[in-house]
Amino acid sequence: MGNLKAEMFNRKASNPKSKPYEVIEILSIKKGESILDVGSGGGFFTFLFAEKVGDNGIVYASDTNKEFLDYIEETKSSKGISNIKTIYISEGIPEISEESIDLIFMRNVYHHLKNRVEYFSELKKVLKPKGRVTIIDYVRNKGFSFHRMMGHSTGKGTTIEDLESSGFKLIKDANILPEQNFLIFQLKNK
């Protein structure tokens, strides 16, 4: 069973302009790590993460769209992948054990979140003490863009301010994407 929207999301994520393999390299994912992919869409990054963390690691693919999660389930079954768990979220944060996640990853999701400071204040509970949060979102600047016209962008300063207010510090501004910010945060005082 195909899912055209999930497949479209995966094509966009795999586009060379999105530099997916450079993103993965910058994240320095290690075998055995646990990753939470918030807004996993069709699972393109979920499957890259699953390969990187290996059999002793786990990737949680979470989304508000059950059809995307069904697509991920079908794909992982057909490929014999056992280290991905899908989590449906209607609102709030995914239900995951506290201090169990090494990396939270969000790509093109941040602009959809409401009450971001509150959201990340709650979400940080699932992070291990040295855990990281990666946010990739469309740049908000002047000029015409479908993403900006539809409100699908966030200013870098806004993202940094929101995360700092939630108890995080910026540890890397990976300025490699032509249309998106790529920011990595870690808990303050860690």
Secondary structure by P-SEA (a helix, b strand, c coil): cccaaaaaaaaaaaccccaaaaaaaaaccccbbbbbbccccccaaaaaaaaaacccbbbbbbcccaaaaaaaaaaaaaaccccbbbbbbcccccccccccccbbbbccccccccaaaaaaaaacccccccbbbbbbbbbbcccccccccccccccaaaaaaaaaaacccccccccccccbbbbbbccccc
